[in-house]
Amino acid sequence: MTDTAAKPITPRGNRWVALAILLIASFMNLIDVTIVNVALPAMQEGFDATSAAIQWVVAGYIFAFALGLLPFGRLGDRFGRRKFFVFGIAGFTFASALCGVAPNMEVLIGARLTQGLFAAMMMPQVMALMQVMYAPHERGMAFGMFGTVVGLAAVTGPVIGGILVSADLFGLSWRPVFLINIPIGITGAILGWKILASTGGNPAMKVDIAGIALSMLALFLIIFPLIEGREMGWPLWSFVMLGLSPLGFAALLYWTHLRHKAGRSQLLPHILVSSRGFQVGTILSLVFFSIIPGFFMIMALFLQSGFGLSPLASGLTNIPFPIGLMIASTLQGQLGDRWLRQRLVVGIGVMFVGVILLQMSIAGIGDTIPEHAILVPLLIMGLGSGTSIGVMFQTILTTVPAEDAGAASGTLQAMQQVGGALGVAMLGQIFFSILGDAGPGEHAIYVEAATASITYQLVALVVVALLVLALPRARRNHAAKGAAARAEAAG
């Protein structure tokens, strides 16, 4: 593996304050995916909206976010990462305000699409800046804290959303779910411009318009049917689109090869496409992140619809997961860049044990959920996840030249979104196929459906472990390869 960023770029202020800005922006973006779920019934009632329209409040954000990640990651490499981060967080804040004052469903959905696009402008710059601002021995702490933010956002979103909607602040019902972003976003944009490192961009890098179009087409062909297919009963067009998606990615890779041969800049740098470590890493990111979002969707339905818990109580039940995640992420940060593969294998193993214990605990539930029945398994899962997430990103990005960190970050996060959509589709299909027409309170059916759907996580974790073993071993100070990468990026 190539050791990138031998000389870290120094921000204008304290580097750990700069990291805090990046993490706050990340949390604001990631939590927006989950916090909205709790507010959906109030939105639907307030606008008298159809179920299809209300679904696009969530799906539209994910869709726009995933499509924009790869292009904006590369554009950040070209025009400057700090600039794109600040523009992204400012646009995200404006779109949040528009969501909060939306007079009808059409405006709300349009504002959510806009939110997703600006989030895609902001987020690839986060990991790219982390990669170039910190020396290898410091990245463990930075990526460990990023892993904490990922897990916290996944679980605390429903809790915060439940509190805001239940409070009905100033009679605004669900609107504070979006309006809360405004002061955070304004502060983040101002501090980001003043404190973050200015990478300056790479004027020699040309914008690959055709590559951008092909990447968006390929992602559209896979994400749209995953979002809409299950809800619409998997019509024929959904399978046709999924079948065409590999052709879209093949066309993108072929175009990348042609650009490389012609000595022209590529959306996906050829050194990434040809790197075995990055190839395995992108698949690893996809499979790993298919585990968590779908799982918490199933848990919310299991606890709320199956056993009558309120949204707030359901969110609080999941609290052991982020507690375990924070503990493990903090410990991982202390280890820096040592034993990355080994720590990743350990984290996946701990997650596997936690999932098995959770499946056994749920299978033994009767008409009531015993106190503490699922708390210990969730804590163990959190410990495993906290051990894995930051280390995984750190391991994969270590293979990437600093010049291409934005493109690599955008690619990994795009695959993360594809993985999330895949996991929701897979777990949802298993869960709802068993649930059938069961109504609230039919405990035995909900237990059976949840137990069966969790099997997907076990299979996915085995695949993740095999992919980790397939990652090439790190080789430090590989100067020749790094120099070749930098020479190619300049073209």
HELIX and SHEET records of a PDB file:
HELIX    1   1 ARG A   15  PHE A   47  1                                  33    
HELIX    2   2 SER A   51  PHE A   79  1                                  29    
HELIX    3   3 ARG A   81  GLY A  100  1                                  20    
HELIX    4   4 MET A  105  MET A  133  1                                  29    
HELIX    5   5 PRO A  136  ALA A  167  1                                  32    
HELIX    6   6 LEU A  169  GLY A  171  5                                   3    
HELIX    7   7 PRO A  176  LEU A  179  1                                   4    
HELIX    8   8 ASN A  181  ILE A  195  1                                  15    
HELIX    9   9 ILE A  209  GLU A  228  1                                  20    
HELIX   10  10 LEU A  236  LYS A  261  1                                  26    
HELIX   11  11 HIS A  270  VAL A  273  1                                   4    
HELIX   12  12 ARG A  276  PHE A  288  1                                  13    
HELIX   13  13 ILE A  292  LEU A  301  1                                  10    
HELIX   14  14 PHE A  302  GLY A  306  3                                   5    
HELIX   15  15 PRO A  311  THR A  317  1                                   7    
HELIX   16  16 PRO A  320  GLY A  333  1                                  14    
HELIX   17  17 LEU A  340  ALA A  363  1                                  24    
HELIX   18  18 LEU A  375  LEU A  397  1                                  23    
HELIX   19  19 ALA A  402  ASP A  404  5                                   3    
HELIX   20  20 ALA A  405  LEU A  435  1                                  31    
HELIX   21  21 HIS A  443  ALA A  470  1                                  28    
HELIX   22  22 ALA A  479  ALA A  490  1                                  12    
END                                                                             
